[in-house]
Amino acid sequence: MEERILIYAPAGQDAILASQVLASGDIHSHPCHCAAELARQLALGAGGVLTVDEALHRGAYQVLDEYARRQPDWSDLPIILLTHLGRDTLPLRQAIATLGNLTLLERPVHVLTLITSVHAMLRARQRQYQMRETQRRKDQFLASLGHELRNPLAPIKTSAALLGHLYPDSQALAKVQAVIERQVTHLTRLVDDLLDVARINTGKIELQRKDFTLAQMLSHVLELCQPAAVRQRIGISQDLPPYTVVLHADYARVVQIFANIVSNAVKFTPPGGHIHLAAHMEGTQLLVNIEDNGIGLEPEAISRIFCMFEQSRTVEGQMASGLGIGLSLSRQFAEMHGGTVEAYSDGPGHGSRFQVTLPASKADAVDATAPTVSAATPEAPAAHVLVVDDNRDAADSLAALFQLEGYAASAAYDGEQALAAVEQAWPQLILMDLGMPGMDGYETARRIRQQARGRDVLMVALTGWGQEDARHRTAQAGFDHHVTKPVDFDAIVALFRLHLAETRA
C-alpha cells in the first residue's frame, strides 16, 4: 500500500522545503518537478498530494481532475492545497468545486499544523486501502463460494438425469426428477449471479459480441421464465415489430438482462396476472417495455431497486426469495452495451413497467441463428468418453449417463489415472475437472496434447470457475471448451456429436 505524499510546488525551493518538513514528521514524500511527473507518480500510487495554488494553472489541476475522475470506486485521493490568505482565482474555485477530497491550508502554515494534517490524510487513506482489501477478499470469497457450490451441484444434476434414463416410465419419479432439476437450476442461477457481482467489481467481464435477432433472444428468455409463470398461472404475451431486429451484443448477457426483469415481474405479480413485452425501434435504439399488473412500486423504491442486494417487499411485507442482485446486474449489463434500464410505476397495486434500450438495427433477412445440432441417437455408439474428476460421485454419475446414451464411458479420479487410462484406450472425448489434487487438470491436459494421438481428442474442461482468466488458462492448456458446473449434459453431447461428424467428414 503506497503511503508516500507527492509534492508539486514548482516555484523555487518550496517542494524541497516541504519534503524536509514532512521528513521531520517521519512522512515519506516525493517532490515532482512538473505536472507530467505528477501524473506518472500518481499512476504508480500515492497516499496523498500536497500542492500549492500557483501550481494549479501550471498543470496540477488538469492532472488531479483527470485522476479524480478515473480513480477506482474505493479510492478518494486526499489533496492538501496550500493557498495564500484571501487569494481567489478561477483555478482555485475549480479545484474546490471538483477535486473532491480537498483540504485548504492558508499560508504561512505552521509546521506542526502541516504535519498533523498530513498524518490525518494518511489515516484516511489507510482506511481506503482497508476498504479495497475488504472488497478484494469479498470478491475472492464469492468466486470461491461459487466454485465450491458448483461442485456438489454437478453430481446432483447428473444423478437426476440418470434417474430419468433408468426409469423413463415412472411418473412419480419424473415428478421428483423435475423438482430436483428445478431447484438445481435455481441454485445455479443464484451462484451465477454472485459470480457476476464479483466479476463486475473486479472488471473481469468481457463482452462476447455476435449478431442475433430480437425474436431469437426473447424466445430463449421466455423458455427460462415460462415454467415459473405457468406455476403461478401468469400469462406472458409479446408484441414484436413486423421487421427483423438485429443486435450485435453479448447474447448471454442480453438474455440475462431480460430474464432477470421478466423473472422479477413473475415474482411480484399475483397468480392469474399478466406480463406483456412490447418492442419497437427508434432510430438505432431498440426499446423493449416489460409491463405487469403486479403489486407495483412505491415512488421511493424506484431509485433503490437497482442497487446491489436491494430487495422489494411483497404485498404482505415479506421479503421475496432471491439475493436482490438481478435488477442491478440487468442495468449494469445494459450500460456495458451502451443501453439503459429504467423502472416506472403508478404506485402500489398498479403494476410496474421496465424499459430496456439497446443499440440495434433493422434487417430484412438475417443469418444470425446459432447453428443447432439435433438430439438424435449418437452416430457412433462405440465412441469412447473419459470423465476425469477427483469427486468420484461426479465422475461416476456422468460416466454412467454417457453409458446409457450408448457410449463406451469410463472414469478416472486424478491426473495420473487419466494419463494411464488414455494409454490403454484413447478416447474421442475427455471431460476433465481442473482443481484436482496432485496433477491438476491443466497439466494433465498439456501432457495429453503433447502426445501424437492427443491432438485429435475433444477436451472439455469441467470446473466451478467461470472467470475469463480461468477460460484463458484452459485454452492455453489445450482444452477445446470450458464448461462450468453443473454440466448441461445435452450441450456436451451436442458438442461431441459435432466433433465426431467433423472428424469423419
C-alpha positions in Angstrom: 0.0 0.0 0.0 1.5 3.3 -1.2 1.7 5.9 1.6 4.2 8.5 0.1 3.0 12.1 -0.3 3.5 13.6 -3.8 4.6 17.2 -3.6 4.1 19.6 -6.5 5.3 23.1 -5.8 7.1 24.3 -8.9 8.3 27.7 -7.6 11.7 28.0 -6.1 12.6 25.6 -3.3 9.1 25.1 -2.0 8.9 21.4 -2.9 12.3 20.6 -1.3 11.4 22.5 1.9 8.0 20.8 2.2 9.7 17.4 1.8 12.1 18.2 4.6 9.3 19.3 6.8 7.4 16.1 6.2 10.5 14.0 6.8 10.8 15.6 10.2 7.4 14.0 10.9 8.5 10.6 9.6 6.4 11.1 6.4 7.8 9.8 3.2 7.4 12.1 0.2 8.3 12.6 -3.4 8.8 16.1 -4.9 7.5 16.3 -8.5 9.2 18.8 -10.8 6.4 19.1 -13.4 2.8 18.2 -13.9 3.8 15.3 -16.2 5.9 13.8 -13.4 3.0 14.2 -11.0 0.8 12.3 -13.4 3.4 9.5 -13.8 3.8 9.2 -10.0 0.1 9.1 -9.4 -0.2 6.2 -11.7 2.3 4.3 -9.5 0.3 5.1 -6.4 0.2 7.7 -3.7 -1.1 8.3 -0.1 -2.0 11.8 -1.0 -0.9 15.0 -2.8 0.5 18.3 -1.4 0.4 21.2 -3.8 0.1 25.0 -3.9 -2.4 27.3 -5.5 0.0 28.8 -8.0 0.7 25.2 -9.3 -3.0 24.8 -10.4 -2.6 26.8 -13.6 0.7 25.0 -14.3 -0.9 21.7 -15.0 -1.7 20.5 -11.4 -5.5 21.0 -11.7 -5.7 19.1 -15.0 -3.7 16.2 -13.7 -5.6 15.9 -10.4 -9.0 16.4 -12.0 -8.3 13.6 -14.5 -7.1 11.3 -11.8 -10.1 12.0 -9.6 -12.5 11.2 -12.4 -10.9 7.8 -13.3 -9.8 6.6 -9.8 -11.4 3.3 -8.7 -14.5 3.2 -6.5 -12.6 2.5 -3.3 -10.3 5.5 -3.8 -10.8 9.1 -2.9 -7.4 10.7 -3.3 -6.8 13.2 -0.5 -5.3 16.5 -1.5 -3.9 19.3 0.6 -3.7 22.7 -1.1 -1.7 25.5 0.4 -3.2 28.8 -0.6 -2.4 32.5 0.2 -4.8 34.2 2.5 -7.6 36.0 0.6 -6.5 34.8 -2.8 -9.5 33.9 -5.1 -8.7 32.7 -8.6 -10.6 30.7 -11.1 -8.3 27.6 -10.8 -8.8 27.7 -7.0 -12.6 27.8 -7.4 -12.5 25.0 -9.9 -10.3 22.9 -7.5 -12.7 23.5 -4.6 -15.7 22.5 -6.8 -14.4 19.4 -8.5 -11.4 17.8 -6.8 -13.5 16.2 -4.0 -11.3 15.2 -1.1 -9.6 18.6 -0.8 -8.3 20.4 2.3 -7.2 24.1 2.1 -4.5 25.4 4.4 -3.7 29.1 4.3 -0.1 30.2 4.1 2.0 30.7 6.0 1.2 27.4 7.6 2.7 26.3 10.9 4.9 23.2 10.6 3.0 21.3 13.3 -0.3 22.1 11.5 1.1 20.8 8.2 2.5 17.6 9.7 -0.7 16.7 11.7 -2.9 17.5 8.6 -0.8 15.1 6.5 -0.9 12.4 9.2 -4.7 12.8 9.3 -4.8 12.5 5.5 -2.7 9.3 5.6 -5.0 7.7 8.2 -8.0 8.4 6.0 -6.1 6.9 3.0 -5.3 3.9 5.1 -9.0 3.3 5.6 -9.5 3.4 1.9 -6.8 0.8 1.4 -8.5 -1.4 4.0 -11.8 -1.0 2.1 -10.1 -2.0 -1.1 -8.7 -5.1 0.7 -12.1 -5.9 2.2 -13.7 -5.7 -1.3 -11.0 -7.8 -2.8 -11.4 -10.5 -0.2 -15.2 -10.4 -0.6 -14.9 -10.8 -4.4 -12.4 -13.7 -3.8 -14.8 -15.3 -1.3 -17.8 -15.0 -3.8 -15.7 -16.6 -6.5 -14.5 -19.4 -4.2 -18.1 -19.9 -2.9 -19.4 -20.2 -6.5 -16.8 -22.8 -7.3 -17.4 -24.9 -4.1 -21.2 -24.7 -4.6 -21.0 -25.9 -8.2 -19.0 -29.0 -7.3 -21.9 -30.7 -5.4 -24.4 -29.4 -7.9 -22.8 -31.3 -10.7 -23.4 -34.9 -9.5 -26.9 -33.9 -8.2 -28.0 -32.7 -11.6 -26.3 -35.7 -13.4 -27.9 -38.2 -10.9 -31.3 -36.7 -11.5 -30.8 -37.1 -15.3 -29.7 -40.7 -14.6 -33.0 -41.5 -12.8 -34.9 -40.3 -15.8 -33.0 -42.6 -18.1 -33.2 -45.6 -15.8 -36.9 -45.3 -15.0 -38.4 -43.5 -18.0 -42.0 -44.8 -17.4 -42.3 -43.8 -13.7 -44.5 -40.8 -13.3 -43.8 -40.5 -9.6 -40.0 -40.5 -10.3 -40.5 -38.0 -13.1 -42.1 -35.5 -10.6 -39.2 -36.0 -8.2 -36.7 -35.5 -11.0 -38.4 -32.3 -12.1 -38.3 -30.9 -8.6 -34.5 -31.7 -8.3 -33.8 -30.2 -11.7 -35.8 -27.0 -11.0 -34.1 -26.4 -7.7 -30.6 -27.1 -9.1 -31.3 -24.7 -11.9 -32.5 -22.1 -9.4 -29.4 -22.6 -7.2 -27.1 -22.5 -10.2 -28.6 -19.1 -11.2 -28.1 -17.7 -7.7 -24.5 -18.9 -7.9 -24.0 -17.3 -11.3 -25.4 -14.0 -10.0 -23.0 -14.0 -7.1 -20.1 -14.6 -9.5 -21.3 -11.9 -11.9 -21.1 -9.4 -8.9 -17.5 -10.4 -8.3 -16.6 -10.2 -12.0 -18.2 -6.7 -12.4 -16.5 -5.4 -9.2 -13.1 -6.6 -10.5 -13.7 -5.5 -14.1 -13.3 -9.1 -15.4 -16.4 -9.2 -17.6 -15.6 -9.1 -21.3 -18.5 -8.9 -23.7 -18.5 -11.6 -26.4 -20.4 -9.9 -29.2 -22.1 -11.6 -32.1 -25.2 -10.9 -34.3 -28.6 -12.4 -33.2 -32.2 -11.5 -33.6 -34.6 -10.0 -31.1 -37.0 -12.8 -31.6 -34.3 -15.5 -31.1 -33.2 -13.9 -27.8 -36.7 -13.3 -26.4 -37.6 -16.9 -27.2 -34.8 -18.0 -25.0 -35.9 -15.6 -22.3 -39.4 -17.0 -22.3 -38.1 -20.5 -22.2 -36.3 -19.6 -19.0 -39.2 -17.8 -17.4 -42.3 -19.7 -18.6 -42.2 -22.6 -16.1 -42.4 -20.2 -13.1 -45.1 -18.2 -14.8 -47.2 -21.3 -15.6 -47.0 -22.4 -11.9 -48.4 -19.0 -10.9 -51.0 -19.0 -13.8 -49.4 -15.8 -15.1 -49.8 -15.2 -18.8 -46.9 -13.7 -20.9 -47.6 -12.1 -24.2 -45.4 -10.4 -26.8 -45.8 -7.6 -29.3 -42.8 -7.6 -31.6 -42.0 -5.4 -34.7 -43.1 -6.7 -38.1 -39.5 -6.4 -39.2 -36.3 -8.3 -38.1 -34.4 -6.6 -35.3 -30.7 -7.5 -35.1 -28.5 -6.9 -32.1 -24.7 -7.1 -32.1 -24.1 -7.9 -28.5 -23.2 -10.5 -25.9 -26.0 -12.9 -26.4 -25.8 -14.5 -22.9 -25.7 -11.1 -21.1 -28.6 -9.7 -23.1 -30.7 -12.8 -22.3 -29.7 -12.2 -18.7 -30.9 -8.6 -18.8 -34.4 -9.6 -19.9 -34.6 -12.9 -18.0 -33.9 -11.1 -14.7 -36.6 -8.4 -15.4 -39.2 -10.9 -16.5 -38.5 -13.3 -13.6 -38.8 -10.3 -11.3 -42.2 -9.5 -12.8 -43.3 -13.1 -12.3 -42.2 -13.0 -8.7 -44.2 -9.8 -7.9 -47.3 -10.5 -10.0 -50.1 -12.3 -8.1 -51.5 -15.6 -9.5 -53.7 -15.1 -12.6 -51.8 -11.9 -13.6 -50.3 -10.9 -16.9 -47.0 -9.7 -18.3 -46.7 -8.0 -21.6 -43.5 -7.4 -23.7 -43.7 -4.8 -26.4 -40.7 -3.8 -28.6 -40.1 -1.2 -31.3 -37.2 0.6 -32.9 -36.5 4.3 -32.5 -33.6 5.2 -34.9 -30.7 3.0 -33.9 -32.2 2.1 -30.5 -34.3 -0.9 -29.6 -36.9 -0.1 -26.9 -38.5 -3.0 -25.1 -41.1 -2.5 -22.4 -41.9 -5.2 -19.9 -45.2 -4.4 -18.2 -47.0 -6.3 -15.5 -50.2 -5.9 -13.4 -48.5 -6.9 -10.2 -48.0 -5.3 -6.9 -46.3 -2.1 -8.2 -43.6 0.1 -6.7 -43.7 2.9 -4.2 -42.0 6.1 -5.6 -39.1 5.9 -3.2 -38.5 2.2 -4.1 -37.8 3.0 -7.8 -34.5 4.6 -7.0 -33.4 1.7 -4.8 -34.3 -1.4 -6.7 -31.3 -1.2 -9.0 -28.9 -1.1 -6.0 -26.9 -4.3 -5.3 -28.6 -6.6 -2.8 -31.7 -4.4 -2.6 -35.0 -6.3 -2.4 -38.5 -5.0 -2.7 -41.3 -6.4 -0.5 -44.4 -8.3 -1.3 -47.9 -7.2 -0.5 -47.8 -8.9 2.9 -44.4 -7.2 3.7 -42.5 -10.5 3.4 -39.1 -10.4 1.7 -39.2 -12.2 -1.6 -36.8 -15.0 -2.4 -33.5 -14.2 -4.1 -30.5 -12.1 -3.4 -31.5 -8.7 -4.7 -28.9 -8.9 -7.5 -30.9 -9.4 -10.7 -32.1 -5.9 -11.5 -28.7 -4.4 -10.6 -27.0 -6.8 -13.0 -29.6 -6.1 -15.7 -28.8 -2.3 -15.6 -25.1 -2.8 -15.5 -25.1 -5.2 -18.4 -27.3 -2.9 -20.4 -25.0 0.0 -19.7 -22.0 -2.0 -20.8 -23.7 -2.4 -24.1 -24.5 1.3 -24.4 -28.1 0.9 -23.3 -30.3 1.7 -20.2 -32.8 0.1 -17.9 -35.4 2.2 -16.2 -38.4 1.4 -14.0 -41.8 3.1 -13.8 -44.9 2.5 -11.6 -48.0 4.4 -10.7 -47.7 3.1 -7.1 -48.6 0.1 -5.0 -51.3 -2.1 -6.7 -50.8 -0.5 -10.1 -48.2 -2.8 -11.7 -44.7 -1.9 -12.9 -43.1 -1.2 -16.3 -39.4 -1.7 -17.1 -38.0 -0.1 -20.2 -34.8 -1.5 -21.8 -33.0 0.3 -24.5 -30.1 -1.3 -26.5 -28.3 -0.4 -29.7 -29.8 -2.4 -32.6 -30.6 -2.3 -36.3 -33.3 -3.4 -38.8 -32.7 -6.2 -41.3 -34.9 -7.8 -44.0 -33.1 -11.1 -43.6 -30.5 -12.2 -41.2 -28.4 -15.3 -40.9 -28.0 -14.9 -37.2 -29.4 -18.0 -35.8 -26.9 -20.1 -33.9 -26.3 -23.5 -35.5 -28.0 -26.3 -33.7 -27.4 -30.0 -33.6 -30.3 -32.4 -33.4 -30.7 -34.6 -30.4 -30.9 -37.8 -32.3 -29.2 -41.0 -31.3 -25.4 -40.8 -31.5 -24.0 -41.8 -34.8 -21.1 -43.7 -33.2 -22.4 -45.5 -30.1 -18.9 -47.1 -29.6 -17.2 -43.7 -29.2 -15.1 -43.7 -26.1 -15.6 -41.0 -23.4 -13.3 -40.5 -20.4 -14.5 -38.5 -17.4 -11.8 -37.2 -15.0 -12.8 -35.8 -11.7 -11.5 -36.3 -8.1 -15.1 -36.1 -7.0 -16.0 -39.7 -7.5 -19.7 -39.1 -7.4 -19.5 -36.6 -10.1 -17.2 -38.7 -12.3 -19.2 -41.9 -11.9 -22.6 -40.4 -12.4 -21.5 -38.5 -15.6 -19.8 -41.6 -17.0 -23.0 -43.7 -16.3 -25.1 -41.1 -18.1 -22.9 -41.4 -21.2 -23.1 -45.2 -21.0 -26.9 -45.0 -21.0 -26.6 -42.9 -24.2 -24.7 -45.8 -25.8 -21.1 -44.5 -25.4 -18.2 -46.5 -24.0 -17.5 -44.3 -21.0 -15.1 -44.7 -18.1 -13.9 -42.6 -15.2 -10.6 -41.6 -13.7 -10.1 -39.8 -10.4 -6.9 -37.9 -10.8 -4.4 -36.8 -13.4 -2.1 -39.8 -13.2 -5.1 -42.2 -13.6 -6.2 -40.1 -16.6 -2.8 -40.5 -18.3 -2.8 -44.2 -17.6 -6.4 -44.5 -19.0 -5.5 -42.8 -22.3 -2.5 -45.1 -22.8 -4.8 -48.2 -22.5 -7.6 -46.8 -24.8 -7.6 -43.4 -26.5 -10.9 -41.7 -26.0 -12.6 -39.4 -28.5 -13.8 -37.1 -25.7 -12.2 -36.2 -22.4 -14.2 -34.3 -19.8 -11.8 -33.1 -17.1 -12.1 -31.3 -13.8 -9.4 -28.6 -13.2 -9.0 -28.4 -9.5 -7.7 -31.9 -8.8 -5.0 -32.6 -6.1 -1.6 -33.6 -7.3 -1.5 -33.2 -11.1 -4.3 -30.7 -11.8 -6.4 -30.6 -15.0 -4.3 -28.0 -16.7 -1.1 -30.1 -16.5 -2.9 -33.3 -17.4 -4.4 -31.7 -20.5 -1.0 -30.4 -21.6 0.6 -33.8 -21.3 -2.3 -35.4 -23.3 -1.9 -32.8 -26.0 1.8 -33.4 -26.2 1.2 -37.0 -27.4 0.5 -37.6 -31.1 -3.0 -39.1 -30.6 -3.8 -36.4 -28.1 -4.2 -33.8 -30.8 -7.4 -35.3 -32.1 -9.2 -35.7 -28.8 -12.0 -33.3 -27.9 -11.2 -32.0 -24.4 -13.7 -30.2 -22.3 -12.8 -28.5 -19.0 -15.4 -29.0 -16.3 -15.0 -26.5 -13.5 -16.7 -24.3 -11.0 -14.6 -21.4 -12.1 -16.2 -19.3 -14.8 -14.0 -16.2 -14.8 -12.3 -15.1 -18.0 -8.8 -15.7 -16.6 -9.7 -19.3 -16.0 -11.0 -19.6 -19.6 -7.8 -18.3 -20.9 -5.8 -20.8 -18.9 -7.9 -23.7 -20.1 -7.4 -22.6 -23.7 -3.6 -22.4 -23.2 -3.6 -25.8 -21.6 -5.2 -27.3 -24.8 -8.9 -27.6 -23.9 -11.4 -27.1 -26.7 -14.2 -25.9 -24.4 -14.7 -24.5 -20.9 -17.9 -25.7 -19.2 -19.0 -24.6 -15.7 -20.6 -27.0 -13.3 -23.3 -28.3 -13.1 -22.9 -29.8 -16.6 -25.6 -29.4 -19.3 -25.4 -32.9 -20.5 -27.3 -32.3 -23.7 -25.0 -29.5 -24.6 -21.9 -31.7 -24.1 -23.4 -34.5 -26.2 -24.2 -32.0 -29.0 -20.5 -30.7 -28.9 -19.3 -34.3 -29.0 -21.5 -35.4 -31.9 -20.5 -32.3 -33.9 -16.9 -33.1 -33.2 -17.4 -36.7 -34.4 -19.1 -35.5 -37.5 -16.3 -33.1 -38.4 -13.6 -35.7 -37.8 -15.3 -38.2 -40.1 -16.0 -35.7 -42.8 
